């Protein structure tokens, strides 16, 4: 069932993005009286699942969910239909239109992607508002549970002061900003210290088994208890461990560190259960584990425990616009930095490039409209930026040649465009194979 939910979100998000992107090409093409021969969601290699011709355009759904397309008459595109280009240019064809009209048609798709992303962020701001813990309110520092970050010099208990010279007001934004960071200023034992992260930090993280970098310091609350756990008859779900071997423990990281000294032993502890203190003897295996899952506490619970203040901000309709636009701009800037890191070999970020498997895996296994729209907005930005890359066969490649034509007054020949399209197509296939090959490799090696 979890697979079905993830797949449903993946296909719905992909369908929305593809249809709206292609509408971005379709609408200006029709406005400029350019014939659109096909409008397809997914690719119809050899056959289509559904198709219907309305007027001069065939609308359909293909069977291969790797994208979609509009086939515009008189244009050299991924269909590589060169026969049409051998005839005399017709007034309804793309090649007969002024360069400025062709430019608008080609930019239509990415324009819609960016507009869609900003609309989603505005809508999410209005409907969900903001709920966050201020970084300044994390008085006892962060929980560093990634060996790569520890090796770089950031420790549990450090307070994050700034990342690359900028303060991070909301705690949940720290992990994202750390991924591309160069310098981190922390406060440790009342003194500030600057930590320089290695240039191949992303590469090191991808080799790590830990997905996150830092967490809030939270109590150890018992979640699921596996049948093979030595504590299955001792602990209960929602138990809160407050004392271990006579030591009061406030945070899970303190408990985990103490447990390392008692491998293979039984240790007296106190858990809070239904508001009462209950004495138990916890069994630690040879790997210093309790063999239980730690429950993830929502923000409201953390506030009830008196650990953190949760800030809740609601926005009116008009207030949502500047806040949503700012969120979209920050995501766009962040993705631009990620691309820069990917194209900088020394960072090793290119090894983390993923394909459809990676996109599928970012959707949650339970349905959440808030998560769905947040992911869709991010994917819309990614689709817009990627399509703007100056690679023949992408919108950015066509735009590049159109700008050349408008500046120089010379239009590239059809033969040149055919060859450029072929080179771009081969390059795209190579990138697709590389990205999805990365997904397969990670699935095989388990990282």
C-alpha positions in Angstrom: 0.0 0.0 0.0 2.9 2.4 0.8 4.3 1.8 -2.7 0.9 2.6 -4.3 0.6 5.9 -2.3 4.2 6.9 -3.3 3.5 5.9 -6.9 0.2 7.8 -7.0 1.8 11.0 -5.7 4.8 10.6 -8.1 2.6 10.2 -11.2 0.1 12.9 -10.2 2.9 15.4 -9.6 4.7 14.4 -12.8 1.4 14.7 -14.8 0.7 18.2 -13.5 4.2 19.4 -14.2 4.3 18.0 -17.7 0.8 19.1 -18.8 1.3 22.7 -17.6 4.8 22.9 -19.1 3.6 21.8 -22.4 0.6 24.2 -22.1 3.2 26.9 -21.8 4.4 26.1 -25.3 0.9 25.3 -26.7 -0.9 28.5 -25.7 1.5 31.1 -27.2 1.8 28.8 -30.3 -1.9 29.0 -30.8 -2.0 32.7 -30.1 0.5 33.2 -32.8 -1.5 31.0 -35.2 1.1 28.2 -35.2 -0.2 24.7 -35.9 0.3 22.2 -33.0 0.0 18.7 -34.4 0.3 16.8 -31.1 -0.1 17.4 -27.4 0.9 14.4 -25.3 1.3 13.5 -21.7 4.1 10.9 -21.6 5.7 9.5 -24.7 3.7 7.5 -27.3 6.5 5.3 -28.6 4.9 3.1 -31.2 1.5 3.4 -29.6 -0.5 5.5 -27.2 -2.9 4.6 -24.3 -5.4 7.3 -25.3 -5.7 9.7 -28.2 -8.3 11.9 -29.7 -8.0 14.5 -32.5 -9.7 17.8 -31.9 -9.3 20.3 -34.8 -5.8 20.1 -36.1 -4.3 18.7 -32.8 -4.1 15.1 -31.6 -4.3 15.0 -27.8 -3.2 11.8 -26.1 -1.5 9.9 -23.2 1.5 7.8 -24.0 2.7 4.7 -22.2 6.2 5.8 -21.3 6.1 8.2 -18.3 9.4 9.9 -19.0 8.0 13.3 -19.9 5.6 14.7 -22.5 5.7 16.9 -25.6 3.9 19.2 -28.0 4.7 18.7 -31.7 4.7 22.1 -33.4 4.6 22.2 -37.2 7.7 23.4 -38.9 10.0 22.9 -35.9 13.0 20.6 -35.6 12.4 18.9 -32.2 12.9 15.6 -30.5 10.6 13.9 -33.1 13.4 14.5 -35.7 10.7 14.9 -38.3 12.8 16.2 -41.2 10.4 15.4 -44.0 8.2 18.4 -43.1 11.2 20.7 -43.2 12.0 19.8 -46.8 8.9 21.5 -48.1 8.3 25.2 -48.6 7.7 27.1 -45.3 4.0 27.5 -44.7 2.5 30.5 -42.8 1.2 28.3 -40.0 4.6 26.8 -39.3 7.0 27.6 -36.5 9.8 28.4 -38.9 7.7 31.1 -40.6 7.1 33.1 -37.5 9.2 36.1 -36.4 12.1 35.3 -34.1 10.5 37.1 -31.2 7.3 35.0 -31.5 9.4 31.8 -31.6 11.3 32.9 -28.6 8.1 33.4 -26.6 6.8 30.0 -27.7 10.0 28.3 -26.5 10.2 30.2 -23.2 6.5 29.4 -22.5 7.2 26.1 -20.8 9.8 27.2 -18.3 7.9 30.4 -17.6 4.9 28.3 -16.6 7.1 26.1 -14.4 8.4 29.1 -12.5 5.0 30.7 -12.2 3.5 27.4 -10.9 6.2 27.0 -8.3 5.6 30.5 -6.9 1.8 30.1 -7.0 2.2 26.8 -5.0 4.5 28.5 -2.4 2.0 31.4 -2.1 -0.9 28.9 -1.7 1.0 26.8 0.9 1.9 30.0 2.9 -1.8 31.0 2.9 -3.3 27.5 3.8 -0.6 26.2 6.1 1.3 29.2 7.4 4.7 28.7 9.1 5.5 26.5 12.1 9.1 26.5 13.2 11.6 26.5 16.1 13.9 29.5 16.0 17.6 28.6 15.9 18.2 31.1 18.7 15.9 29.1 21.0 18.0 25.9 20.7 19.8 26.8 23.9 21.6 23.5 24.5 22.9 23.1 21.0 22.3 20.7 18.2 22.4 16.9 18.0 25.1 15.9 15.4 24.4 12.3 14.4 26.4 12.1 11.2 30.1 11.0 11.4 31.0 13.1 8.4 29.9 16.3 10.1 31.6 15.2 13.4 34.8 14.6 11.4 34.5 18.1 9.9 34.5 19.5 13.5 30.9 20.2 14.4 29.9 18.4 17.7 26.7 17.7 19.6 26.0 20.6 21.9 27.3 23.2 19.4 25.1 26.2 18.7 24.9 27.1 15.0 25.6 30.9 14.8 25.9 31.3 11.1 26.5 29.5 7.8 28.6 31.1 5.1 28.3 34.4 7.0 24.5 34.3 7.2 22.4 33.5 10.3 19.8 30.8 9.9 16.6 31.9 11.7 14.6 28.7 11.4 16.1 25.5 12.7 14.7 23.2 10.0 16.6 25.2 7.3 20.0 24.3 8.8 20.4 20.9 7.1 19.7 22.2 3.6 22.1 25.1 4.0 24.8 22.9 5.5 24.9 20.8 2.3 26.4 23.6 0.2 28.2 25.4 3.0 31.9 26.4 3.1 32.2 28.0 6.6 30.1 27.3 9.7 30.4 29.5 12.9 29.4 27.6 16.1 29.4 28.5 19.7 31.0 25.9 22.0 31.4 26.4 25.7 30.7 30.1 25.4 33.3 30.7 22.6 32.7 31.1 18.9 34.7 28.9 16.5 34.7 28.8 12.7 34.5 25.4 11.0 35.6 25.0 7.4 33.9 22.2 5.6 35.9 20.1 3.1 35.3 20.8 -0.6 34.2 17.2 -1.1 31.8 17.4 1.8 28.8 16.3 -0.4 30.8 13.4 -1.7 31.6 12.3 1.8 28.0 12.6 2.9 26.8 10.4 0.1 29.1 7.6 1.3 27.7 7.9 4.8 24.8 5.8 6.0 23.2 8.7 7.8 20.8 10.8 5.8 20.5 13.8 8.1 23.3 16.0 9.5 21.8 17.5 12.6 18.7 17.1 14.7 17.1 18.8 17.6 18.2 17.4 21.0 15.1 15.5 22.1 14.3 12.9 24.8 14.4 9.2 24.1 10.8 8.2 23.6 10.1 4.6 22.7 8.5 4.0 19.2 8.1 0.6 17.6 9.6 -2.4 19.5 10.7 -5.2 17.2 9.9 -8.8 18.2 13.6 -9.6 18.3 14.2 -6.8 20.9 15.6 -8.0 24.2 13.4 -5.2 25.7 10.1 -6.3 24.1 8.6 -7.3 27.5 10.3 -4.5 29.4 9.4 -1.3 27.5 6.2 0.0 26.0 5.5 2.3 23.2 5.6 6.0 24.3 7.8 5.2 27.3 10.2 8.1 28.1 13.6 7.2 29.5 14.5 9.8 32.1 17.2 8.0 34.1 19.9 5.4 33.2 22.2 3.7 35.7 21.4 6.4 38.2 22.1 9.3 35.8 19.4 11.7 34.8 19.1 11.8 31.0 17.3 14.7 29.3 18.3 14.0 25.7 18.5 10.9 23.6 22.1 11.6 22.6 23.1 11.5 26.2 21.5 8.1 26.7 23.0 6.7 23.5 26.5 7.8 24.7 26.0 6.2 28.1 24.8 2.9 26.6 28.2 2.5 24.9 29.7 1.7 28.3 27.3 -1.2 29.0 27.5 -3.5 26.0 25.9 -6.8 26.6 24.7 -5.8 30.1 21.4 -5.2 32.0 21.2 -1.6 33.4 18.7 -0.1 35.9 16.7 2.7 34.4 13.6 4.8 35.0 10.9 5.4 32.4 8.0 7.8 32.6 4.9 5.8 31.6 1.4 7.3 31.7 2.7 10.1 33.9 4.3 7.8 36.5 8.0 6.8 37.0 8.5 3.1 36.5 11.8 1.3 37.4 13.0 -1.2 34.7 16.2 -3.0 33.8 17.2 -2.3 30.2 19.1 -4.9 28.2 21.9 -3.6 26.0 23.1 -5.8 23.2 26.8 -6.2 22.1 26.4 -3.3 19.7 25.3 -1.0 22.6 21.7 -0.9 21.2 18.4 -1.2 23.0 16.9 -2.6 19.7 14.0 -0.3 19.7 13.0 2.5 17.4 13.0 6.1 18.7 9.7 7.9 18.3 9.7 11.1 16.2 8.1 13.8 18.3 6.0 16.5 16.6 6.8 20.1 17.4 3.7 20.4 19.6 4.9 17.6 21.9 8.3 19.2 22.2 6.6 22.4 23.3 4.5 20.5 25.9 7.6 19.0 27.3 9.0 22.5 27.8 12.0 21.9 25.5 11.4 24.3 22.7 9.1 27.2 21.8 7.2 26.6 18.6 6.5 29.7 16.6 3.3 29.6 14.6 2.6 32.2 11.9 -0.6 32.5 9.9 -0.9 34.8 6.9 -3.8 36.5 5.3 -4.4 36.2 1.5 -2.4 39.3 0.5 0.3 38.7 3.1 0.9 35.3 1.6 2.2 36.8 -1.7 5.5 38.4 -0.6 6.2 35.5 1.8 5.5 32.8 -0.8 7.5 34.6 -3.4 10.5 34.9 -1.0 10.3 31.1 -0.3 10.2 30.4 -4.1 13.2 32.7 -4.6 15.2 30.9 -1.9 14.5 27.5 -3.4 15.4 28.8 -6.8 18.7 30.2 -5.5 19.4 27.0 -3.5 18.8 24.8 -6.6 21.1 27.0 -8.6 23.9 26.5 -6.0 23.2 22.7 -6.2 23.7 22.7 -10.0 26.9 24.7 -9.6 28.2 22.0 -7.1 27.2 19.2 -9.5 29.1 20.8 -12.4 32.2 21.3 -10.1 33.9 17.9 -10.1 36.0 18.5 -7.0 32.8 18.5 -4.8 31.8 15.0 -5.9 28.2 16.2 -6.0 27.7 14.7 -9.5 27.8 11.2 -7.9 24.5 12.0 -6.1 22.6 12.9 -9.3 19.5 10.8 -9.4 16.8 9.9 -11.9 13.2 8.9 -11.7 13.9 6.6 -8.8 15.4 9.4 -6.7 12.3 11.6 -7.5 10.0 8.7 -6.6 11.7 8.2 -3.3 11.3 11.8 -2.1 7.5 11.4 -1.9 6.3 10.2 1.6 4.8 6.7 2.0 1.6 8.3 3.6 -0.5 10.8 1.7 0.2 14.4 2.7 -1.1 17.3 0.6 1.3 19.7 2.3 4.3 17.4 1.4 2.9 16.7 -2.1 2.6 20.4 -3.0 6.0 21.3 -1.5 7.7 18.6 -3.5 5.8 19.5 -6.7 6.8 23.1 -6.3 10.5 22.1 -5.9 10.2 19.8 -8.9 8.7 22.6 -11.0 11.7 24.8 -10.2 14.0 21.9 -11.1 12.2 21.3 -14.4 12.3 25.0 -15.3 16.0 25.4 -14.6 17.0 22.1 -16.3 15.0 23.1 -19.4 16.8 26.4 -19.6 20.2 24.7 -19.9 21.7 25.6 -23.3 21.6 22.1 -24.6 20.2 21.4 -28.0 16.9 19.4 -27.7 16.1 21.3 -24.5 14.1 24.6 -24.5 17.3 26.4 -23.5 19.1 25.1 -26.6 16.4 26.5 -28.9 16.5 29.8 -27.0 20.2 29.9 -27.4 20.0 29.6 -31.2 17.1 32.1 -31.4 19.0 34.7 -29.4 21.9 34.1 -31.8 19.6 34.7 -34.8 18.1 37.9 -33.2 21.5 39.4 -32.4 23.4 38.4 -35.6 20.4 38.5 -38.0 21.4 35.1 -39.4 19.2 32.1 -38.9 21.0 28.7 -38.5 20.4 26.4 -41.4 17.9 23.5 -41.0 20.8 21.0 -41.5 22.8 22.6 -38.7 19.7 22.5 -36.4 19.1 18.8 -37.3 22.7 17.9 -36.3 22.6 20.1 -33.2 19.3 18.4 -32.2 20.8 15.0 -32.7 23.9 15.9 -30.5 21.6 17.3 -27.8 19.4 14.2 -27.9 22.4 11.9 -27.5 23.7 14.1 -24.6 20.3 14.0 -22.9 20.1 10.2 -23.3 23.6 10.0 -21.8 22.5 12.2 -18.8 19.4 10.1 -18.4 21.3 6.9 -18.4 23.9 8.3 -15.9 21.2 9.6 -13.5 19.1 6.5 -13.5 22.2 4.3 -13.4 23.1 6.1 -10.2 19.7 5.2 -8.8 20.3 1.5 -9.7 23.8 1.5 -8.3 22.6 3.0 -5.0 19.8 0.5 -4.8 22.2 -2.4 -5.3 24.9 -1.2 -2.8 22.3 0.1 -0.4 23.4 3.7 -0.3 
